[in-house]
Amino acid sequence: MNKSLSISKLDPLEKIYYRLIFDYLTNFMVLLGGMLLAIYLKAQVLSANPSSTAYRMSLELFFILVAGSLMAALCAILLRRVNKVQVSKRIRFIALLLSLWLTSLAIYGFLPTLPVVQIIIYDVAVLCLGVITILWTPYIYKYGRHITIFYALGQLWNTKPLILMWIRYNISSRYSQTYLGIMWIIFIPLSTTLIIAFVFSQIMRPYDINDVPYISFFLAAVTFWNVFSQGVLNGSTSLVNSMGLITQVYFPREILIIIKVGETFVDLIFLFISMMVINLILGVFPNQNYIYLPIVIGIQYLLTLGICLLLSYLTVIARDVPNLISVLLQLAFYGTPILYPANVIPERFHLLLFINPIAPLIDAYRSIIVFNQPPDPVHLYGSTVTAFVITYVGYKFFKSQEKGIADFL
């Protein structure tokens, strides 16, 4: 059996080093995510001023989180050595609590300008993320042994040529028998988009959008929304649509989901080019803030992938899930500021924006493409943390249940 398959098969020094890296990365993401989420909650819920340096990620705060996550890893290893156990969620969570306590004291001592309520929100956010990422997620097993998520990701990375080749084949074969070929990627969604934009801009004209063309205002949102909704729909049904392949050949099943989500983001290239052509005609030109687009697109990709990892497994168990997803996406379309600006939503409905992780991303796309402004990092904190947590939890759940997927097909 491969020596790297199980932590229990490693030498003592390798075991300590391996667990240190694993615990460090996990706890650092929990602590960092808790701080980002705390900043977002303070700014959104308590209407705090996010421009203050007390709410920004300063260099001192970053090093405090690094030291705290390292302390959590060392505490976890020490507790394991004392208790003579290899892997324990309870011990990992206790180590995180010790690290959180030390980190909170360090923040209070080195950043006295940071309000106490901010530290309290940070503690609550870290506890919630710790419960989700450490206690709630199951272990991944292979050949009857526990493996880490990093080993699973390493196996997935080795299949990169297969994924790229598969995506290229699916896209080329999708339109191989059509006269216009790959241009249908642009024509189908763009025709619907232009009709809706024409109705709202020429007939209804309901909103003040700072004298920018409504078509550009609408395209900057609906282009990326279409990629998100289509990615969720395709990714959630990827396992069911590949039943014959799953039951005959073994390969990492998440490849099917990555391929379907990847196809939609390849389509985004053509949709983005067509949107840029329309914007140039309307007088909306590219600007220097486009350098932020890869970051926002990366957050959206992680969010889409994490949702699909969870929904694809649920679709295998209950075939009604795709219909429910279609209904929820239709409701989310009208609940997300796509047809209208976010500032027209009444205050009593702001909770819808608060719990909608795609809404800050749509607002960021508009700020960059239409209004020539960098995205507000505070508004992206919630979506960033949500995307990483959903992807982490979704991947661990998917890998833990991967062996039994074929039993439901």
N, C-alpha and C positions, 0 to 999 in steps of 0.2 A: 504493500500500500504506500502511496505517496507520503513522504515524511511531512510535507507541509499541509497535509489534509486536515490534521487534527492538532490542536495545541498540546494535547496530552502526549503526543509523540515527539515533542521538541526536547532538546537538551535543557538543563536547568537555566543556564545563562540565556539561551535563545528564548526560553519561555518567558523570563522576566522582561527581556527586551521587547518581545512580541506583544505581551500584554500591556507594557508601558505605552507603546505606540497606539495600540487599539484604544486603551482607556483615555489616553491623552486626546486623541482626535475626537472621540465621542463626547467627552466632557467639555472640551473646548467649544464644540459646536453648540452644546446645550447652554453653556454660560454666555457665549456670544449671542446666540439666538434669544436668550432671555433678556439681555440688555437691549438688543434691537427692538424686540417686542415691547419692552417697557417704555422705550422712547416713543414708539408708535402709539401705545395706549395712552400715555400721558398727553401727547399732542392731540389725539382724536377725542378721547373721552372727556378729559378735563380741560380741553381747549387751551392748552398751554402754548406759549410762544416757542415754536421749534427753532427759531433763529438764534436763540441764546446758546452760548457755548456750553452751558451746563447740560444741554440736551444733545450735544454732538459727540461722536466717538473721538475723544481726545487721545493723544499718544499715551498719556499716563493710564487712562482707563484700559486701553488695549493691552498694555503690559501687565496690568493687574489681572485681566482675564487670562492671559497666557500663564501667569504664575499660578493662578487659582486652578486652572485645568491641569497643570502639571502636578500640583499638590493633590488633586483628586486621583490622578493616576497612581502616584506613589502611595497614597492612603489605601487604594484598592489592592495594590500588590502586597502591602504590609498586612492588611487584614486577611488576605488569602493565606499568607505564610503562617500567620498566627493560628488561623482556624483550619489550616491544612485542607483547603478546598481549592478546586481548580477554577470553576466559574460559578458565580452566584450573583443573581440580580440584586438580592438583598444587600450584599456587601458593596456592590458597585453603587447602589443608591445611597448607602450610608456614607461612602466616600464622597459622593457628590454633595451630600448635605454638609459634611465637614468643609469641603472646598467652598461651598456657597457661604458658609458662616465666615470663613477667613476672608473671602473676597469682599463680602459686604463690609466687614470691618476696615479693610484696606481702602475701599472706595470712600467710606465715611471719613477716614483719616487723611487721605491724600487729595480728595476732592471735596473740600468743605462747602463749596458753593452749590453742590448738588443737593436738592431738597431731600429730606428724609422720606417723603412720600414716594419719590422716584426710586429710592433703594427698596422700599417695601414692595412696590410694583415689580421691581426687578426680581426680588426674592420669590414672589408669587409666580411670575412667569417662568423662572427656572424650575420651580417645583413642578409646575404643570408639564413643561417640556421633558423634565426628567422622568416623570411618571409615564409619559407616552413613549419616549425613546428607550428607556431602560426597563421599566417594569411591565409595560403593556405589550411590547412587541415580542413575538416568540423567537426561539432559537432556530437557526438553520441547521438541518441535519443532512448528511450525505454518507451513504454506506453505514448508517447507524451511529455516526459520530458527529459531534458538534463542530461546525466550521464558522469562521467569522465572515462578516459581510465583505471584508476586503479580499478574502480568498475567492468568494463568489464573483466579485467585480473583476478579479484577475482572470478568471475563466472567461468571463464575458468579453474582456478586452482582447483575448486571443481570437475571438470570433469576429473581430472588426472587419477583415476582408470579406467575410461572408455577408455581413450586414450591408456593407456598401454595395456589393455586387447585387444583392437581393433587391435593395431599394432601386437601383438603376434598372434592373430588369422589370420590376413592377411598373415603374413609370413609363418605360418605353412600350411595354406590352399593353398598357391600358388604352393607348390611343394608336396602336399599330395598324389597325384596320380602318382608320378614319382619314378623310381627305385633309382636314386641318391639323390633325395630329395633336401635338402638345399644346397648340394654341387654345384648345378647349379649356385648359386650366384657367385661362384668362377670361374667355368669352362667357362661360356659364355664370360665375359669380359676379363678374363685372356688369353684365346686362341687368341683373336684378338690382345691384347697387345703384346704378345710374338712374333707374326708374324711381326708386325710393328717394334718392337725392333730388331728382327733378320735382317730385311731388312736394317735398318739404321746402325746397328752396323757392319754387315758383308759385305754388298755390297756397301753402299754409303759412310759411315764413313766421314761425312762432317765437323764435329765440334771438337774443342779441349775442352775437359771437365775435364782437370786436371787428366788424367789417372784413372778415375773411370769407372767402367763398364757402358757401355751405357744402358744396360737393367735396371740397378738400377737407373740411371739418368732419364730414361724415365718412369719407374714405379712410382717413387716418385711424378711425376707430373700427369700422366694419371689416376692413381688410384683415386685421389681426384677430378680430373676433371670429371671423369665418375659419381661420386657421385653427383657433382654439376649439371651436365647436366641432369642426370636422375631425380634428385629431382625437377628441374624446369619443366621438361616435365610432370612428374606424378602429381606434385602439381597444375600446371596450368589447368589440365583437371579433377581435383578431383570433382569439383562441377557438371560438365556436366555428368560425369560417375555415379553420385549418384542422378540422377533426381528423381527416385521413392521414395527414402528415404527422400529427402528434402521436397517433396510435401505432405508427409503423417505424418511425425513426426517432432516436433520442438526440436531443440537442437542448441547450438552455432555452426554456419556453419563453423567457422574456424577450428573446430575439424577435418573436412575432409582433410583440407590442412596440418595441423600439422601431421596427421597420415601418409599421403603419403610421406611427407618430412622425417618424422621419420623413415619410412621403409628403405629409401635409406641410412640413416646414421646407421641403424642396419646392413645393407649389408656391410657397410664400415668396420665393425669389422672383417668379414670373408675375405674381400679383403685385409685388412691390414695384417692379419696373413699370407695369402699366399704370399704377397709381402715380408714380413720378412723372410719367408723360402727361397725364391729365393735369397734375399740379403745375407743370411748366406752362401748359396752355393757359391756365387760369392765373398765372403770375405768382405762384407759390414756389419758391426756388429752394434747393438744398442749402443747408447752413452748417456751421461748424459743430452744432450740437448733435449731428448725426453720429458722432463717435460714441454716444451713449446708447445707441440702438442695440448693438450686440449684447450689452448687459441686460437690457429689458427683455430682449428676445430670449436670452438664456434663462432668465427667471420664468418666462412663460413656458419654455420647453420643459423645464423641471416640473412646473405645476401640472402641465398636461400629462407628462409621463407618470407622475405619481398618482394622479387620478385614474389613469388608465390601468395601472398595475392593480389597483384595488377593484375597479369596476369589471375588469376582464375576468377576474376570478369569480366575482358575484354573478356575472353573466353565465359562466359555466354551470353554476349551481341552479340559478333561476333564469329561465329564458325570457322572463318578462322585463328584465332590467333594461334592455335597449329601448323599449317603448317608454319606460319611465324616464330614462335619460333624455330622450327627445322632448318630452313634455317639460322637464326641468330646464333644458337649454332654451326652449322658447320663452319660458318665464324669465330666465336670467337675461335673455336678450333685451327685454323691455325694462328689466330692473337695473341694467347696467347703462351708464351714460354713453350711449352710442348715437341714438337719434337726437339727443338733447345734451346740453352742458350740465355738469354736475351741480352747478350753483343754483339751478332752478328747482332742485329737489327740496320739498318742505323739510323743515328741521325734524319733524316727528318721524320722518322716514329715513333719517341719516343712518339708522341701524342697518339698513339694507346695504349701504355702501361700506359700512364697517365690517360686515361679515362676508363681503364679496371680494375675494382676493384678486379677481381679474379687473375690478374697477380701477384701482391705482395704476395698473399697467396700461389700460386704455387712456387714462389721463396723461400718463407719461408719454405715450406715443403722440398724442395731440400736442403736448408742450414742445416736443422735439420737432415734429414735422410741420405743424401748422403755425405755431406761435413763436418759433425760433427761440425757445427757452430750454434750459437744462431741466430734467425732471427733478421734482422735489424728493430728496433722499428719504425724508421722514415718511412720506406717503408710501414709499417702496419698501420700508422696513417690514410691515406686516405681510405683504405679498412674498417677500424674500424668505422670511422665516416659515411661512405656510408652505411654500414650494419645497424647501429642503425637508421639512418635517414629513409632509405627505409622501415625498419620494422615498425617504428613508424608511418610514413605516410601511409604505406600500411595497417596497422591494423586499423587506424582510418577511412580510406576510406572504408575499407571492412565492418566495423561495422556500419558505417553510411548508407551503401547501403544494409545491410543484409536483411532488411525487404522486399525489392523488388526483391530479387534474384529469388524467386519462380515464379514471374510473367513472367520471360524470359524463363523458362524451359518448 
